[in-house]
Amino acid sequence: MNQFSSPRRLLIQGLAAAAALPALGAWGQKPARELRIGNQKGPLSLLKGRGTLEKRLAPLGVSVKWTEFNAGPVQLEALNLGSIDFGDVGEAPPIFAQAAGAPLAYVAATVPRPASEALLVPKGSAIRTVSDLKCKKVGLNKGSNVHYFLVKLLEQHGLAYGDVQTAFLPPADARAAFEKGAIDAWLIWDPFLASAEKTLDARVLLDASGVVANRGYYFSSLDYANRHPDVIRVLVEEINRLDQWGSAHKGDYASELAGVLGLPRPVLDLTVGRLQFGTVPINKAILAEQQKIADSFYALKLIPKKINVLDAAAAGLA
């Protein structure tokens, strides 16, 4: 079944309805253009709080609407429903979305951030190497960045994907299972990773360095990206400007992010301390990385058909 035909469809439509309504000016006229951003709690939340994007886009006659979502796949569903024009996501969700027919366009990517995701085991676990995972139960969020991390990690260490038991759990449920010992290992990303290190005394078996890039991606729809390249350009510039500020002011960045996420400052200090900053426009070399992920997922029958990632590129791709 097409993943965008889920029972959540009506809920997502309702959640995004307010963002989809036109903003009326003093004379009851809709602004010339509108940018509807679907964001998760994180860097885009900081951009929203600053208001700098709105100031940059106002001279272009563009109004900005924000809607918060709890995960990348849900944002991509909203894009498919025509409720948002832009969002942020990890490596894997766009692959599943494109395979399901979503009209997405990759428009920007972060620099690689392999240290920001890792394989965790309990402090006293007998698991010392990746080979020790054979026949063990590994918790992870299905279709997320760590899904591809698991695929490549097992491959590097001579294990097949079927050699481990996968328990598909969202982060909160996976943490609870990890605490109870219901899973033997947990693949997770920051800040959930840092929180588990700080509050559960979890042990990092290894991070994604040398295994996968773990880029973050920013997406739009093909239609919006092709009709409003100037809006996308300004948006990517403002995201990268925030990145560069964060790189130079990590303490302040961690403090702001702690407030947004409602997590203790030490957790965000650890998260930001290993975060690689920088956002760049999408290009063919970056999409070639995504193609490898898509091909791996197709070979494992995780997606129903082979896809060409370049089909999800806006006009003018470098």
N, C-alpha and C positions, 0 to 999 in steps of 0.2 A: 504493500500500500504506500502511496506517496506520503512521505513524512509530513507534508504540509497540509494533509487532510485529517489531522489528528483532532481529537475532541477539544483540544485547547484552542481551536480556531476562533470560536466565538469569544472566548476569554481574551485572546490577543487582540481581536478586533475592537472589543470594548475598551481594553487598556489603552490602545493607541488612538481611540476615537477623538479624544480631546486634542491630541497632537495633530490630527488630520483636519480639524476644523479651521477654516480660514480666519485669520486675524483681521478684524475690521478697523479701519482707521476712522478719523473724525467724520468723514463723509460717507462712511459705510462701504468704502472701497477695499477690495482685497489688495495687499501689497503686490508689487510687480512680480516678485518671486519669493519662494519660501524654501527653507531648508529644514527638514524634520530629522532630527538626530535621535537615534535610539542608543542610549549609553548604558553600560554596566557601571557599578560603583568602582571608580578608579580614576585614571588620568583625565578622562573626558569629564568627570565630575568636577575636577579642579578647573578645567577650562570653562565649564559652565559657570562656576562660582566667580571667576574673574570678570566675565563679561567682555573680554577683549575681542572675541570672535564677532559678537554682535556689532561692536564699534567698527571693525574692519569691513563688515558686510553691508552696513547701513548705506554708505555712499553708492553701493551697487544696487540699491533698492531691494535688498534681501532681508526678510525677517527669519528668525530662528526659533524653532519649537523643539523642546526636549521631552523625551519620554524615557524613563528608567526601566531596564529589564534586568532579570537576574542571571541570564546566561546568553552566550553567543548564539546557540541554535535557535532560541526563542526570538532573538533579534532578526535572524535570517528568515524565520517564518513571517515576521511582521513585514520585512522587505518584500517577500513574495506576495503578501496580501496588499501591497501598495500603501502601507501605513507609515513607513519611514523611508528616508532617502539616504541614510548614512548610519554606520555603526562600527563597532570594534569587536574583534573576534580572534581566536587562536588559529593555529594552522589547519586543524582537521575539519571543523564545522563547515567551512566553505566547500570542501570536497564533497561532503554528504549533500549539502544544499544544491550544488551544481548538478550532481547526479540525479537529484530529485526534480530538476527542472527550474530551479530558482533563477531569475534573470539578474544575477549579481555581477558586479564589476569590481575587481580588485583595484584600489586607487592608491594605496600607500602601505608601507610595511615598516615595522621597527627593525632595528639592527638585531642580529642574533642574540638570544638571551638564554643560553643553555644552562647557566647556573641557577636559573629561576624555577626549574622544575627538577624533581629528584625522586628516587626510589627510597622509601622509608621502611624500616623494620623496627619492632620494639627493641628497646635498649638491651634486653637480655636474650634476644633471638639467636638461635644457632645458625641462622642464615648469614654467611660471610661473603659469599660470591654469588654472581648471577646464576651460575650453574646450580646452586642450592635451591633455586626457585622451582625446579622441576617437580611437578605434581603438587605444588603449593598453590594456595588461593591468593590471588593478587587483586586488590581493589583499585578501580579506576573509573573515571567518568567516561562513558561510552561516547565516541565521536568527538572527543576533545583532543587538545594538543598531546596529552600524555598517552593517548591511544596509539599514536604513531611512535612515540618514544618506546612503548613496550614492544611494538613490532620490531623496530630496529635493534633494540637492546638484546632481545632474544636471538635475533639473527646474528649479531656480532659474537655472541657467546655459544653458538652452535646449537641452540635450542629452537624447536619449531613453535609456532604460535599456539598450537594445541598442547604443548608440553606443560602449560600452566593452566590453572583454573581461573578464569576471569570472573570477577564479581563486579558487575556494572552498577556503580553507586555514585550519586552526586556527592560533592565534597562533605556536606554535613553528615550524611548517612555513612559515608566511608570513614569519617573520623570516629563516629560512634562504634562502628564495627571494628576499627583498629584498636580502640580503647578496650573493647570487650574481648579481643583476641579472636573475633569471628573471621578475620582475614589475616594472612601471614605477612603480607607486605602491602604497601600503599604507594601508588604513583600519583603525585600531586604537585601543584604549582604554588608559587607565592601569591598571596600572603598566607594561604592555608598551610603551606610547607613550613614557613617560619613559625607560625603559631604552634604547630605540632612539635617542632624542635624546642620551643621555649616552654610550652605548658605540658607536654606529654613526655618530655625527655626522649623523644623518638631519635633513632640513629639513622643518619643518611648513609645508605649503602654506596650510592654514587649519584651524581647529578648527570645532566644530559650532555656535558662537555665531551666532545669527540663522538657523539652518537647522533644527535639531531640539532638543528639550529634553534628551534623554538622561537620563531619570529611571532610577533603579533601582527594582525592585519586590520586595515580599515577598508570598508567596502561601501559601495553605493549600488544603485541599479544601473544597468547599461544605459537605459534611457536617460536617467538623470545625469550621469557622468558625461554622456555625449552632448547633452543639451546645455549643461552648465559647467563647463570645464574651469571657468574663472572662479566659480564658487568653491569647487573642489580644491583648486590651487591655493586659495586663501586659507581654507580649512586645514589643509596639510601643513602649510607654513605656520599657522598658529599652534598646531599640535607639536611641531618640531621646536618652536620657540619655547614652549612650556618644557619640553624635554631638555633643552639646553640650559634653561634656568634650573631645573631640577638637578642636573649633573653638577652645576656649580654651587648649589645650595641644598645639599642632600639632607641636612638636618631640618631645614624649613619644609622641604618637600615631604619628608617622613612625618613631620608634625601635622601638616595639612591632610595628608592621606590617612593618618590615624583618626583624625576627626571625621572624615568622610566614611571610613569603613567601620568605625566604632571598635577598633582594636587597640590593645596596649601599645604605647610608644616603642618599647623594646622589640616587639614583633615587627613593626614597620622599619625600625632602624636596621634590623637584619635583612629585611626584604629589599630596602632601598640600597643598602650597602653592597649588594651583589647584582643589582639591576644595571643592565647596560642601556644607556640612554641614546636616543636618536631615532628619527622617523624620516623615511625617504619615499619619494614617489615610486610607484610600482614600475618594474622594468622586466624585460624578457628573462634575464638571468634569475631574478627572484621567482618568477612564475615557473621556471624550469625546476626549481626546488619543489614547488607545489605539485608539479607533474609527477615527480618521483613518489610523492605521498599518494597521489591518486592511483598511480599504477600499482603500488604496494597494496592498497586497500582493495583494488579490483582483483588482484591475484588471490587475495585471501577471501574473496566473495563478501567483503564488508560493504561494498557498494554494488548496485545491480547491473551497472554497465560501465564500459570504459569511457572516460571523458577526456576532452582536450581542454586543459586549463586556459589556453590562449583564447578560447571562446568567451572567457570571462574577463576580457581586457577591453578597456575603453579605447576610443580612437586616439591616435597619436602616441601609442606605446613606444617607449624608447627601446 
